[in-house]
Amino acid sequence: MRYATLTRPGSRPVNEDSLGVFSSGDTWCFLVADGLGGHGQGDVASRLAVDAFGALYSAPFPGPMPGQMAAAFRQAQEDILREQRAAGAFAQMKTTAAALALRDGQALWGHIGDSRVYAFARRKVKERTLDHSVPQMLALAGDIREKEIRGHPDRNRLLRVLGVAGDAPRFELSPVQDARRFDAFLLCSDGFWELITEKEMGAQLRRAASPEEWLAQMAGIVEERGRGREMDNYSAIAVLL
């Protein structure tokens, strides 16, 4: 298993994305968190999410994989709400999160918001998380096409995030799966996936000899498409099995 990470601010003055890679024994966890709130310290919220996952995945966990990841999401929610109270930033300090765990030849992923996990088989996207956003709901209802999520005027309207007071964190977990079904994973924030298609992700994966090369090739496409526009922070973690 090999991996590489990338995070850049785009044209924004502050990078509110945070990344985490953790391991303990034969367990690995990868996390991308995209903070929301601008001056409301979205960068703090995303870092708190990463720290919460790090605490749960940097030490042995005897329970099942879903229990470990659910505990990490719940801890991230608690930590963000605690910091909101301390900072008086109740409305602003929130974050998305997308996580992948690997253990004993098994894979599990989870997410909340519109940061995504892509699972590749034979160098093509086999599965991906579904955004907790207004455009994703419109696509599921058949009101717009899937490809119209990118660039939709309501694309930034999220239905679920970490950091909503009085709300249990409504994250989603995949079933535990045989990791041998897949040859690669990509975790990324919306600033990354909105500027590159799934077909292009797979095409660059087929050309790449390493996760670093795969990320660099995709980042080139993202940067070219973002040139001359207000570009969001963009971050990704590439994992090759």
N, C-alpha and C positions, 0 to 999 in steps of 0.2 A: 504494500500500500504506500503510495506517494501522494503528497499534497503540496499546494502552493496557495498563497494568500495575496490579495491586492485590495487596497483601499485608497481612494483619492477624493479630494474635495470638490472636483469639478470646478465650477465658477463661483462657488459659495465661499465666504470668508471662513467658515467653520465647518469641519467635517463632523457631522453628527452620527456617522456610522461607526460601529465598533465590531471587531472580530475576536473570536476566541477559538483556540485549539487546545484541547486538554486530553490527558491520557492517564490511566491508572491500570496497571496489569495489562490485560488484553482488551481493555475498553478504550475506545476513542470517542471524543465528541468534538464536533465542529459547529460553530455558531456565527451567524450574521445578524446583527441588530441595527435597525435604522431608526434613530431617535427623531422625535417629532417635537415641534414647539419653537424652533428658532431661538429667540432670546429666553424662552422658557426652559432652556437647558435640556434639550433633547439629547445632546451629547452625554450629559450625566445619566439620563435614563438608559441609554443604550449600554453605557459602561457598567451600570449597576446590573443589567441583565447578564452581561458577559461574566461579571464577577460571581453572580449567583450560580450560573452554570459551572463555572470553574470550581467553586466550592464543592459541588455535588459530584463532579467528574474527575477531580484530582485526587480522590481517595477511593478505596474499595467500597463497593455498594453491593450488599448481598442479595438484594431483591431483584425482581424481573426488570427488564429494560424499560417497559412503559412506566413502571412505578418511579424509576430514577428520573426519567425525563419529565414526568408530570410534577414531581417534587421540585425540579429545577425551575419550571415555569411558575409554580406557585411561590417559590422563594423570591424569584425576580419581581413578581407582583408585590409581595410584601415589602421588599426593600425599596422599590420605587415609591410606593405610597408613603412609607416612613420618611423618605427624603423629601417628598412633596410637602408633608406636614412641617418638616424642619425648615424648608426654604420658602414656604408660603407660595408655592408654584403649583397649585392644585390642577389648574386647567391645562397647563402647558407641558408638563414633564411626562412624556409618554414614549413608547417605542414599539416597533414591530420586532419579531424574532423568528428566525428559521434555523432549525437545529437538525443535525444528523448524528446518530450514534451507531457505532460498529462494535460488535462484541461476539467472539466465538463464531465467526462466519455468518452472523446475522446482522441485519440492518433495520433501523427504525428512524423515522424522521417526524418532526413536528413543527408547527408554525402558528403564528398569530399575526394578522395584518397582511401586508402585501410583499414582504420579503419571501423569496421562493426557494424551494429545494427541487432540483431536477435530477431524475435518475435516468441514466443512459444504459441501453443494452445494444450491443453491436453498433456502437457509436451513433445511436439515434436516441432521441428522447423517448423513453418508455412511459414514465410517469412524472407528474409534477404536482406540487401543492396548488390548491385553488385559493386565490386571494380572498381575503375578507374585505371586499370593497364593493362599492355600488356598481361599477362596470362589470365586475365578475358575476354579480347576481343578475345583471341584465343579460349577460351572455348565457348563463345557465337557464334563464327563462326563455331564451330564444329571441329576445328583443334586439340584440346586436350579435355580430359574429365575434368569435374568440379573438381574431386579429384586431378587432376594433377597440379592445381594451387599451392597447397602446395609443396614446394620444387622445383618449376620450376626455371630454371637458370635466367629467366628474371622477377622473381616475384617482385623484388624491383623497377622495372621500372614503375613509376607512370605517368599517363597521365593528371591528374588534382590534384592540391594541392592549398592551400592558400599560397599567397606570391609570385605569378608570376607577375612581373611588366608588366603593359600594358594589362593585361588580366582580364576581369571581372570574379569574382569567380564563376566557373561553378559547383556549388553544385547541388545536386538532392534532392528533397523533395518527400516524399510519399504522397498519398492522405490522408486527414483526415479520420480516421477510428474509429469505435466504439471500445473502449478499452475493452469492455466486450467480444470481440471475442478472447482475449488473456489472458493467465494466468501468463506470465512472459516475460521479455525482458532482453537481454544481450547486452551490448555495450563493444567492446574490440578493442585493437590495434592488428596489425598483429603479433606481438611477442607472443600474446596469442592464437589467433585462428589457427595459422599455426601448433601448436603442440597438438591440440585436435580436434577431428572430431565433426560434428554436432550430430551424433548419440550418442557420449559420453557425449556431453553437456546435451542432453535430459535424458540420463540414470542417470546422477548425479542429475539432477533436480528432478527426480522421487524419489530419495533416500533422498533428503534434506528436512529438516523441517524449514529452514530459509534461507534468501539470503546469510548470512555469511557462513553457512554450504555448500551451493551450490558452492560459490566461492572457499572455501578452498578445496573442493573435486576436482574441476577442476584444481586449481592451483597445486595440487599434481601431476596430470597427466602431466601438462605442465612442471613442474620442473623435473620430472623423465625423460621425453623425451629430455629435454634440457641438461641433465647432460653429461659432457664430450665434449661439443661442444661450439662454440661461440654463446652465447645466447643473443638475443635482449632484450631490455626493454619490459616488458609485463604488461598490465593494463586492468582492466575490471570493469564494474559496473553491478551488478545484481539487477533487480527490480522484485518483486513478487507482483501481484495484488490481 
